[in-house]
């Protein structure tokens, strides 16, 4: 999800509590149900680690909820399965005005909600306005975030809807592909159930809500679905926190798809010929420099650290197959990623030359602050990663002292800008390059605390602004290629790695794809 606005910092602080405000949790079990759910050829059983907090798209903020929501509800556009490429969904086509302020969507005809009511432009307008006016107290939500550029939404006929933006914003299309806040809900069902809509969700998706059954969330095929009919008749989502237990259920024939697997836990499956899937996450783990302080106010010193760091050796020893080493500022699934635009690699002689030229021929010391525990992009914990990086730098005479904190205390230390550098990460939801480069490195993001490095480059700012203002994909790729060249040259950060998602299926399952956002669409999944 792109986060270009000042409210985002508040959003990040509040997100973890949002889903429980006025909503009920669905009672998914933490262990395998006492009586194993029945597996049939028409039913797909999916096991996952997280619980499902809510099935109201306006309130959802967690992965467990988003996975179910993505199969019940739809937006005007969606991510093409297996990628973050945007493709049509409830809108057949769209256009953007020359000034970038008006987005016009032409809606599909003959689409109905699960309750039999028709989908049209009034339902789109209702959904957007409803999600923006949900009663969250003073908390911000994904809806605030998805629609921040929006001035108003209007119907222009039964099958045409227009979004008027406050300013040109090309990532808006990626925002509309997200499963949180962007999906269209049934106005009739919302009026009927009110605040309990999350317990009776009604969308247009390939599967409809049945209820909490057999220890999990049951969905059934939507018989009047506008697209390709779902190949499975039922989907059952089960929450099984233990990874090894999810693997065993797969081997025992008690489930069909296991999500959230660690690489090591997939070994038994690979040996027995079970298909194992891997996807690179939409995130980065990075070492950031305070570029407004000595010694890292000098690009040559920052570059020397990057050249002195043997990232390949670090990750080969630390978490082989658990993460993907980064080549540059963007994860591979993100549009604009270019494997040829690589950041500084391991070159100790060049590092020594730069340090000598900077007056540090005998090396130097600095302090890095880090979170202690695990993150999606740091499966063994920030402390372990920081200490491994310190050992690598020490080989080149650079003494990096590590201070680690529990997550909440680390966020406070980061806000106070303790130390000389920091270890951090970023997880995107909309998969747009703007969400990484503008959000974390634009000068305008210093004020709201997202550009923690306080890096400033006028040429980069101009490029990143242009990337938000143009909707032409080819032009945007060229813009972000040039932006990455500048970032790689100035080294305000060292992007270390991306997360890897693992999932597996039984050999009988066909049509499963693991998406970079780790939220699979299941309407094309079948079981022989």
VEXDREN-2710 file (C-alpha; in Angstrom, 1 decimal):
% VEXDREN-2710
k/r/px/py/pz
1/UNK/0.0/0.0/0.0
2/UNK/1.4/3.4/-0.8
3/UNK/1.9/5.6/2.2
4/UNK/2.5/9.1/0.8
5/UNK/0.9/11.1/3.4
6/UNK/1.4/12.5/6.9
7/UNK/-1.4/10.4/8.4
8/UNK/0.5/7.2/7.7
9/UNK/2.8/7.4/10.7
10/UNK/-0.3/7.4/12.9
11/UNK/-1.7/4.6/10.8
12/UNK/1.3/2.4/11.5
13/UNK/1.1/3.0/15.2
14/UNK/-2.6/2.2/15.3
15/UNK/-2.9/-0.6/12.8
16/UNK/-2.3/-3.4/15.3
17/UNK/-5.4/-2.4/17.3
18/UNK/-7.7/-1.5/14.5
19/UNK/-9.4/-4.8/13.7
20/UNK/-10.7/-5.3/17.2
21/UNK/-12.5/-2.0/17.4
22/UNK/-16.2/-2.8/17.5
23/UNK/-15.7/-6.1/15.7
24/UNK/-15.9/-9.8/16.8
25/UNK/-13.1/-12.3/16.2
26/UNK/-14.1/-15.4/14.4
27/UNK/-13.4/-18.3/16.7
28/UNK/-10.8/-20.2/14.8
29/UNK/-9.1/-22.9/16.9
30/UNK/-5.5/-22.8/17.8
31/UNK/-5.1/-26.5/17.4
32/UNK/-6.4/-29.2/15.0
33/UNK/-10.2/-29.7/15.5
34/UNK/-11.0/-32.7/17.7
35/UNK/-12.8/-34.3/14.8
36/UNK/-10.8/-33.8/11.6
37/UNK/-12.8/-31.9/8.9
38/UNK/-14.0/-34.1/6.0
39/UNK/-11.9/-33.9/2.9
40/UNK/-13.6/-34.5/-0.4
41/UNK/-12.9/-33.9/-4.1
42/UNK/-15.1/-30.9/-4.0
43/UNK/-13.6/-29.3/-0.9
44/UNK/-10.3/-27.5/-0.5
45/UNK/-9.0/-27.3/3.1
46/UNK/-6.4/-24.5/3.6
47/UNK/-4.4/-24.3/6.8
48/UNK/-2.7/-21.0/7.9
49/UNK/-0.8/-19.6/10.9
50/UNK/-2.8/-16.4/11.7
51/UNK/-6.3/-16.1/13.0
52/UNK/-9.0/-14.2/11.1
53/UNK/-9.9/-11.0/12.9
54/UNK/-12.8/-9.8/10.8
55/UNK/-14.3/-10.4/7.4
56/UNK/-15.3/-6.7/6.9
57/UNK/-12.9/-5.3/4.3
58/UNK/-13.3/-1.8/5.9
59/UNK/-12.0/-3.1/9.2
60/UNK/-9.4/-5.8/8.1
61/UNK/-5.8/-5.1/8.8
62/UNK/-4.3/-8.6/9.1
63/UNK/-3.1/-11.3/6.8
64/UNK/-5.4/-14.0/8.0
65/UNK/-8.5/-11.8/7.3
66/UNK/-7.2/-10.6/4.0
67/UNK/-6.8/-14.1/2.6
68/UNK/-10.4/-15.0/3.2
69/UNK/-11.6/-11.6/2.2
70/UNK/-9.8/-11.8/-1.1
71/UNK/-11.9/-14.9/-2.0
72/UNK/-15.3/-13.4/-0.9
73/UNK/-15.0/-9.8/-2.2
74/UNK/-13.7/-8.1/-5.3
75/UNK/-12.5/-4.6/-6.2
76/UNK/-12.6/-2.8/-9.5
77/UNK/-9.2/-4.2/-10.2
78/UNK/-7.1/-7.0/-8.7
79/UNK/-3.6/-8.3/-8.8
80/UNK/-3.0/-10.9/-11.5
81/UNK/-2.5/-14.3/-9.7
82/UNK/1.2/-14.8/-8.9
83/UNK/2.2/-11.2/-9.3
84/UNK/1.4/-7.6/-8.4
85/UNK/0.5/-6.7/-12.0
86/UNK/-2.9/-5.0/-12.0
87/UNK/-5.7/-6.5/-14.1
88/UNK/-9.4/-5.8/-14.6
89/UNK/-11.9/-7.2/-12.2
90/UNK/-15.3/-5.6/-11.5
91/UNK/-14.2/-2.9/-13.9
92/UNK/-13.7/-4.0/-17.5
93/UNK/-11.6/-1.0/-18.4
94/UNK/-10.6/2.4/-17.1
95/UNK/-9.1/5.7/-18.2
96/UNK/-7.3/8.6/-16.6
97/UNK/-7.8/12.3/-17.5
98/UNK/-4.8/14.2/-18.9
99/UNK/-4.3/16.1/-15.6
100/UNK/-4.3/12.7/-13.7
101/UNK/-7.2/13.9/-11.5
102/UNK/-10.1/11.9/-12.8
103/UNK/-10.1/8.1/-13.0
104/UNK/-13.1/6.7/-14.9
105/UNK/-14.0/3.0/-14.5
106/UNK/-16.4/1.1/-16.8
107/UNK/-18.1/-1.6/-14.8
108/UNK/-19.0/-5.1/-15.8
109/UNK/-22.6/-5.8/-16.5
110/UNK/-24.7/-8.7/-15.2
111/UNK/-22.7/-9.1/-11.9
112/UNK/-24.6/-9.9/-8.7
113/UNK/-23.7/-10.0/-5.1
114/UNK/-24.0/-13.3/-3.1
115/UNK/-27.4/-12.1/-1.8
116/UNK/-28.7/-11.8/-5.3
117/UNK/-28.7/-8.0/-5.5
118/UNK/-27.1/-6.3/-8.5
119/UNK/-23.7/-4.8/-8.6
120/UNK/-23.5/-1.3/-10.2
121/UNK/-22.0/2.1/-9.8
122/UNK/-24.1/3.0/-6.8
123/UNK/-22.7/0.0/-4.9
124/UNK/-19.2/1.2/-5.7
125/UNK/-20.0/4.7/-4.4
126/UNK/-21.7/3.2/-1.3
127/UNK/-18.7/1.0/-0.5
128/UNK/-16.1/3.7/-0.8
129/UNK/-18.1/6.2/1.3
130/UNK/-19.1/3.6/3.8
131/UNK/-15.5/2.4/4.3
132/UNK/-14.3/6.0/4.7
133/UNK/-17.0/6.7/7.4
134/UNK/-16.7/3.6/9.4
135/UNK/-16.8/4.3/13.1
136/UNK/-13.2/3.7/14.2
137/UNK/-13.2/6.3/17.0
138/UNK/-10.2/8.5/16.1
139/UNK/-8.1/5.6/14.7
140/UNK/-7.1/5.6/11.1
141/UNK/-7.7/2.6/8.9
142/UNK/-6.7/1.0/5.6
143/UNK/-9.6/2.9/4.0
144/UNK/-8.2/6.2/5.1
145/UNK/-5.0/5.1/3.6
146/UNK/-6.3/3.6/0.3
147/UNK/-8.4/6.6/-0.4
148/UNK/-6.3/9.5/1.0
149/UNK/-5.9/11.0/-2.6
150/UNK/-9.6/10.9/-3.1
151/UNK/-11.7/14.1/-3.2
152/UNK/-15.0/12.4/-4.2
153/UNK/-16.5/9.5/-6.0
154/UNK/-19.5/9.9/-8.3
155/UNK/-21.7/7.7/-10.5
156/UNK/-21.9/8.6/-14.1
157/UNK/-24.5/6.1/-15.2
158/UNK/-25.3/2.7/-13.9
159/UNK/-22.1/1.1/-15.1
160/UNK/-19.7/4.1/-14.9
161/UNK/-18.0/5.5/-11.8
162/UNK/-15.5/8.4/-11.5
163/UNK/-12.9/9.0/-8.8
164/UNK/-11.9/12.6/-8.5
165/UNK/-8.4/12.9/-6.8
166/UNK/-7.0/15.8/-4.9
167/UNK/-3.7/15.5/-6.7
168/UNK/-2.3/13.2/-9.5
169/UNK/-1.4/9.9/-8.0
170/UNK/-0.4/7.0/-10.3
171/UNK/-0.2/4.3/-7.5
172/UNK/-4.0/4.8/-6.9
173/UNK/-4.6/1.8/-9.3
174/UNK/-2.4/-0.4/-7.1
175/UNK/-4.3/0.8/-4.0
176/UNK/-7.6/-0.3/-5.6
177/UNK/-6.2/-3.8/-6.1
178/UNK/-5.7/-4.4/-2.4
179/UNK/-8.1/-6.8/-0.5
180/UNK/-8.4/-4.4/2.4
181/UNK/-10.8/-1.4/2.1
182/UNK/-10.9/-1.4/-1.7
183/UNK/-13.5/-4.3/-2.3
184/UNK/-17.1/-3.6/-3.1
185/UNK/-19.6/-4.7/-0.5
186/UNK/-23.3/-5.4/-0.8
187/UNK/-25.2/-2.2/0.2
188/UNK/-28.3/-4.4/1.0
189/UNK/-26.3/-6.6/3.4
190/UNK/-24.6/-3.7/5.1
191/UNK/-28.0/-2.1/5.8
192/UNK/-29.3/-5.4/7.1
193/UNK/-26.5/-6.3/9.4
194/UNK/-25.0/-2.9/10.3
195/UNK/-21.9/-3.2/12.5
196/UNK/-22.3/-7.0/12.4
197/UNK/-21.5/-7.1/8.6
198/UNK/-18.2/-8.7/9.3
199/UNK/-20.1/-11.7/10.7
200/UNK/-22.3/-11.9/7.5
201/UNK/-20.0/-10.7/4.7
202/UNK/-21.5/-10.4/1.2
203/UNK/-19.4/-9.6/-1.9
204/UNK/-19.3/-10.5/-5.6
205/UNK/-16.3/-12.9/-5.3
206/UNK/-16.0/-16.5/-6.5
207/UNK/-16.9/-17.8/-3.0
208/UNK/-19.6/-16.9/-0.6
209/UNK/-19.6/-17.0/3.2
210/UNK/-21.2/-20.0/4.8
211/UNK/-20.1/-19.6/8.5
212/UNK/-17.8/-21.0/11.1
213/UNK/-18.0/-24.7/10.6
214/UNK/-15.9/-27.7/11.4
215/UNK/-13.5/-25.5/13.4
216/UNK/-12.8/-23.1/10.6
217/UNK/-14.3/-20.6/8.1
218/UNK/-16.3/-22.2/5.4
219/UNK/-16.9/-20.7/2.0
220/UNK/-19.0/-22.1/-0.9
221/UNK/-18.8/-21.6/-4.6
222/UNK/-20.8/-18.6/-5.9
223/UNK/-23.0/-20.3/-8.5
224/UNK/-23.8/-17.0/-10.3
225/UNK/-20.2/-15.8/-10.4
226/UNK/-19.5/-13.5/-13.4
227/UNK/-16.1/-15.0/-14.2
228/UNK/-14.8/-18.5/-14.7
229/UNK/-16.9/-20.7/-12.3
230/UNK/-14.9/-21.8/-9.2
231/UNK/-13.6/-25.4/-9.7
232/UNK/-13.9/-26.2/-6.0
233/UNK/-17.4/-26.3/-4.4
234/UNK/-16.1/-25.5/-0.9
235/UNK/-13.1/-23.8/0.8
236/UNK/-12.4/-24.3/4.5
237/UNK/-9.8/-22.1/6.2
238/UNK/-8.3/-23.5/9.4
239/UNK/-6.0/-21.7/11.7
240/UNK/-3.1/-24.1/12.8
241/UNK/-0.4/-22.0/14.5
242/UNK/2.3/-24.7/14.4
243/UNK/4.1/-25.1/11.1
244/UNK/5.1/-28.7/11.6
245/UNK/1.4/-29.5/12.4
246/UNK/0.3/-27.9/9.1
247/UNK/2.9/-30.1/7.3
248/UNK/1.7/-33.2/9.0
249/UNK/-2.0/-32.5/8.2
250/UNK/-1.0/-32.3/4.6
251/UNK/0.8/-35.6/4.7
252/UNK/-2.1/-37.2/6.6
253/UNK/-4.6/-36.1/4.0
254/UNK/-6.4/-33.8/6.4
255/UNK/-5.7/-30.7/4.4
256/UNK/-4.9/-29.7/0.8
257/UNK/-3.0/-26.4/1.0
258/UNK/-0.6/-25.4/3.8
259/UNK/0.5/-21.7/4.0
260/UNK/3.1/-19.9/6.1
261/UNK/5.7/-22.7/6.0
262/UNK/9.3/-22.4/7.0
263/UNK/11.8/-23.7/4.5
264/UNK/13.1/-26.4/6.8
265/UNK/9.6/-27.7/7.4
266/UNK/9.1/-28.3/3.7
267/UNK/11.8/-31.0/3.5
268/UNK/9.5/-33.9/4.3
269/UNK/7.1/-32.7/1.7
270/UNK/9.7/-32.4/-1.0
271/UNK/11.0/-35.9/-0.3
272/UNK/7.5/-37.3/-0.8
273/UNK/6.9/-35.4/-4.0
274/UNK/4.5/-32.8/-2.6
275/UNK/4.6/-29.5/-4.6
276/UNK/6.3/-26.7/-2.7
277/UNK/5.8/-23.1/-3.7
278/UNK/8.0/-20.1/-3.0
279/UNK/7.4/-16.4/-3.6
280/UNK/9.5/-13.3/-2.8
281/UNK/7.8/-10.9/-0.4
282/UNK/6.9/-7.3/-1.0
283/UNK/9.3/-6.0/1.6
284/UNK/12.9/-5.0/2.3
285/UNK/15.2/-5.3/5.3
286/UNK/17.8/-2.5/5.3
287/UNK/20.6/-0.9/7.2
288/UNK/19.9/2.9/7.2
289/UNK/22.4/5.6/7.8
290/UNK/21.7/9.0/9.5
291/UNK/22.9/10.9/6.5
292/UNK/22.7/14.3/8.3
293/UNK/25.3/13.2/10.9
294/UNK/29.0/12.5/10.9
295/UNK/30.5/10.2/9.7
296/UNK/27.6/9.2/7.4
297/UNK/27.0/12.7/6.0
298/UNK/29.6/11.8/3.5
299/UNK/28.5/9.4/0.7
300/UNK/32.0/8.0/0.3
301/UNK/31.9/6.7/3.9
302/UNK/28.5/5.2/3.4
303/UNK/29.7/3.5/0.2
304/UNK/32.7/2.2/2.0
305/UNK/30.6/0.4/4.5
306/UNK/28.5/-1.1/1.7
307/UNK/31.6/-2.3/-0.1
308/UNK/33.1/-3.7/3.1
309/UNK/30.0/-5.8/3.9
310/UNK/30.0/-9.4/2.6
311/UNK/26.2/-9.9/2.5
312/UNK/26.4/-13.1/0.6
313/UNK/28.6/-14.8/3.3
314/UNK/26.4/-13.4/6.1
315/UNK/23.2/-14.8/4.7
316/UNK/24.8/-18.1/3.7
317/UNK/25.7/-18.6/7.3
318/UNK/22.6/-17.1/8.8
319/UNK/19.4/-18.0/7.0
320/UNK/20.0/-19.8/3.8
321/UNK/16.7/-20.3/1.9
322/UNK/14.8/-18.3/4.5
323/UNK/15.3/-15.0/2.9
324/UNK/16.3/-13.6/-0.6
325/UNK/19.4/-11.4/-0.7
326/UNK/18.6/-8.0/-2.2
327/UNK/20.2/-6.7/-5.4
328/UNK/18.8/-3.2/-5.1
329/UNK/16.1/-1.0/-3.5
330/UNK/13.1/-2.9/-4.8
331/UNK/11.9/-6.4/-4.4
332/UNK/11.8/-8.5/-7.6
333/UNK/8.0/-8.6/-7.9
334/UNK/7.6/-4.8/-7.9
335/UNK/7.2/-3.0/-11.2
336/UNK/10.5/-1.1/-11.9
337/UNK/12.7/-3.8/-10.5
338/UNK/15.8/-4.2/-12.6
339/UNK/18.3/-6.9/-11.8
340/UNK/20.9/-4.9/-13.7
341/UNK/20.6/-1.9/-11.4
342/UNK/22.6/-3.4/-8.5
343/UNK/23.7/-1.6/-5.4
344/UNK/27.3/-1.7/-4.1
345/UNK/28.6/-5.3/-3.8
346/UNK/31.4/-6.8/-1.7
347/UNK/34.7/-5.1/-2.7
348/UNK/37.0/-4.8/0.3
349/UNK/39.9/-3.2/-1.6
350/UNK/37.7/-0.4/-2.9
351/UNK/36.3/0.0/0.6
352/UNK/39.8/0.4/2.0
353/UNK/40.6/3.0/-0.6
354/UNK/37.5/5.1/0.2
355/UNK/38.2/4.9/3.9
356/UNK/41.8/6.0/3.5
357/UNK/40.7/8.9/1.3
358/UNK/38.1/9.9/3.9
359/UNK/40.8/9.9/6.7
360/UNK/39.8/6.5/8.2
361/UNK/42.8/4.4/7.0
362/UNK/42.7/2.6/10.3
363/UNK/39.0/2.1/10.2
364/UNK/36.3/3.7/12.5
365/UNK/33.6/2.8/14.9
366/UNK/29.9/3.5/14.9
367/UNK/26.8/2.4/16.8
368/UNK/23.8/0.7/15.1
369/UNK/20.4/0.2/16.8
370/UNK/18.1/-2.7/16.0
371/UNK/15.0/-4.5/17.0
372/UNK/15.8/-7.8/18.8
373/UNK/13.1/-10.2/17.7
374/UNK/12.0/-11.7/14.4
375/UNK/10.2/-9.8/11.6
376/UNK/8.8/-11.2/8.3
377/UNK/12.0/-10.0/6.6
378/UNK/14.2/-11.0/9.4
379/UNK/13.2/-14.6/10.5
380/UNK/16.0/-15.1/13.0
381/UNK/15.6/-11.6/14.6
382/UNK/17.2/-8.3/14.1
383/UNK/19.8/-8.8/16.8
384/UNK/21.2/-11.9/15.2
385/UNK/21.3/-10.1/11.8
386/UNK/23.0/-7.0/13.2
387/UNK/25.6/-9.1/15.0
388/UNK/26.4/-11.0/11.8
389/UNK/26.8/-7.8/9.9
390/UNK/29.1/-6.5/12.6
391/UNK/31.3/-9.5/12.3
392/UNK/31.6/-9.0/8.6
393/UNK/32.5/-5.4/8.9
394/UNK/35.0/-6.1/11.6
395/UNK/37.0/-8.0/9.1
396/UNK/37.6/-4.8/7.2
397/UNK/38.5/-2.7/10.3
398/UNK/35.0/-1.2/10.8
399/UNK/33.8/-1.6/14.4
400/UNK/30.0/-1.6/14.4
401/UNK/28.6/-1.7/18.0
402/UNK/25.1/-3.2/18.2
403/UNK/22.4/-2.0/20.6
404/UNK/19.2/-4.1/20.4
405/UNK/15.8/-3.4/21.9
406/UNK/12.3/-5.1/22.1
407/UNK/10.2/-3.8/19.2
408/UNK/8.3/-1.1/21.2
409/UNK/11.5/0.3/22.8
410/UNK/13.2/0.1/19.4
411/UNK/10.6/2.2/17.8
412/UNK/11.1/4.8/20.6
413/UNK/14.9/4.7/20.1
414/UNK/14.4/5.1/16.4
415/UNK/12.1/8.1/16.9
416/UNK/14.8/9.6/19.1
417/UNK/17.4/8.8/16.4
418/UNK/19.7/7.0/18.8
419/UNK/23.0/5.7/17.5
420/UNK/24.6/6.4/14.1
421/UNK/22.7/3.9/12.0
422/UNK/19.8/1.5/12.3
423/UNK/18.4/-1.8/11.1
424/UNK/14.8/-1.7/9.9
425/UNK/12.4/-2.9/7.3
426/UNK/9.4/-2.0/5.2
427/UNK/6.4/-4.1/4.1
428/UNK/4.4/-3.0/1.1
429/UNK/0.7/-3.9/0.5
430/UNK/0.2/-2.3/-2.9
431/UNK/3.4/-3.5/-4.6
432/UNK/4.1/-0.1/-6.2
433/UNK/7.7/1.3/-6.4
434/UNK/6.4/4.6/-5.0
435/UNK/5.6/2.7/-1.7
436/UNK/9.3/2.0/-1.2
437/UNK/11.3/4.9/-2.8
438/UNK/9.0/7.9/-2.2
439/UNK/7.8/6.8/1.2
440/UNK/11.3/6.1/2.6
441/UNK/13.6/8.5/0.8
442/UNK/11.7/11.5/-0.4
443/UNK/12.7/14.8/1.3
444/UNK/9.0/15.4/2.1
445/UNK/8.9/12.3/4.1
446/UNK/11.4/13.6/6.7
447/UNK/8.8/15.6/8.5
448/UNK/6.5/12.7/9.2
449/UNK/9.3/10.5/10.3
450/UNK/9.2/7.9/7.5
451/UNK/12.5/9.1/5.8
452/UNK/14.5/8.2/8.9
453/UNK/17.8/8.5/7.1
454/UNK/17.0/12.2/6.4
455/UNK/18.5/11.7/3.0
456/UNK/17.9/14.6/0.6
457/UNK/18.5/14.7/-3.1
458/UNK/16.6/17.3/-5.3
459/UNK/17.0/15.2/-8.5
460/UNK/15.6/12.2/-6.8
461/UNK/12.7/14.2/-5.4
462/UNK/11.9/15.4/-8.9
463/UNK/11.9/11.9/-10.3
464/UNK/9.8/10.4/-7.5
465/UNK/7.2/13.2/-7.9
466/UNK/7.2/12.4/-11.7
467/UNK/6.7/8.7/-10.9
468/UNK/3.5/9.6/-8.9
469/UNK/2.2/11.9/-11.6
470/UNK/2.4/9.7/-14.7
471/UNK/0.3/6.6/-15.3
472/UNK/2.2/5.4/-18.4
473/UNK/3.9/2.1/-17.3
474/UNK/6.9/2.5/-19.6
475/UNK/7.6/6.0/-18.5
476/UNK/7.3/5.0/-14.9
477/UNK/9.8/2.2/-15.4
478/UNK/12.3/4.6/-16.9
479/UNK/11.7/7.0/-14.0
480/UNK/12.3/4.4/-11.3
481/UNK/15.4/3.0/-13.1
482/UNK/17.0/6.4/-13.0
483/UNK/15.9/6.9/-9.3
484/UNK/17.5/3.6/-8.4
485/UNK/20.8/4.6/-10.0
486/UNK/20.8/7.8/-7.8
487/UNK/20.0/5.8/-4.7
488/UNK/22.7/3.2/-5.5
489/UNK/25.2/6.0/-6.0
490/UNK/24.5/7.9/-2.8
491/UNK/23.9/4.9/-0.6
492/UNK/21.5/6.4/2.0
493/UNK/20.8/2.8/3.0
494/UNK/22.0/-0.8/2.3
495/UNK/19.0/-2.9/1.3
496/UNK/19.9/-6.3/2.7
497/UNK/17.2/-8.8/1.8
498/UNK/13.6/-9.7/1.2
499/UNK/11.4/-12.3/2.8
500/UNK/10.5/-15.6/1.2
501/UNK/7.0/-17.1/1.5
502/UNK/6.6/-20.9/1.4
503/UNK/3.5/-23.0/0.8
504/UNK/2.7/-26.5/-0.2
505/UNK/-0.1/-28.6/-1.6
506/UNK/-1.0/-32.2/-2.0
507/UNK/-0.1/-33.7/-5.3
508/UNK/-3.8/-33.9/-6.1
509/UNK/-4.2/-30.1/-6.1
510/UNK/-3.9/-28.1/-9.4
511/UNK/-4.1/-24.4/-10.2
512/UNK/-2.6/-23.1/-7.0
513/UNK/-0.3/-20.0/-7.2
514/UNK/1.5/-18.3/-4.3
515/UNK/1.2/-14.5/-4.6
516/UNK/4.0/-12.0/-3.6
517/UNK/1.6/-10.5/-1.0
518/UNK/1.0/-14.1/0.4
519/UNK/-2.7/-13.9/-0.2
520/UNK/-3.7/-16.6/-2.7
521/UNK/-6.8/-16.5/-4.9
522/UNK/-8.4/-19.9/-4.9
523/UNK/-11.1/-19.9/-7.5
524/UNK/-9.0/-21.7/-10.1
525/UNK/-7.7/-24.3/-7.6
526/UNK/-9.0/-27.9/-8.1
527/UNK/-8.4/-31.3/-6.6
528/UNK/-8.2/-34.5/-8.8
END
